[in-house]
């Protein structure tokens, strides 16, 4: 299926992989065209492609064109973090990981209504890392303060975990990701996402997808 230029402006990012098929990062369609032109794209697939037309060859009289697919695997040196590295922590990715639910009261909020709570407060020796942070509404965060969970009678509805790069790419491209890109990334998620939603509380399994 070929997308019009207007459609592609609304969904501009291409999923770039290494030659082994490991996801690396998102690139713009302009960057993808450059990768094609430099013959660094080894293979590509996906339901969406943007056809870019170039000049006319004087020898053949044919006009050049490049089809940019939604997922491309590239050769050469890729400037990206190691696939096994822990992705950087940000509020946007954190709230997306927790599906915008407060991990204490189980209510859903917009990004602007959520905060990053440290399960073990930094003042108590906790670290600012994926496995020690949870999305929390302002009310729950203020109530918890710098106390430990057992000190304020709060419980997490799901355990914090560090997403791998595949899930991080999906989390940070929410709302713009294409179906084939999401399916590709989901097949490479860590098991933590499924495991955390089957832990202890039956409520977690009732959260909307």
Protein Blocks (a to p, Z undefined) as FASTA:
>chain_A
ZZdfklmmmmmbccdddfkopafbdcdfklmmmmmmnopafbdcdjbdcdddddddfklo
pacdddddfbdcdedjdddddfkbccdddfklmmmmnnopafklopacdfklpccddfba
fklopacdfklgccddfklmmmnmmadfklnopacfbdcddddfklmmmmmmghjacfkl
mmmmmmmccfklmmmmmgoiamlmmpcZZ
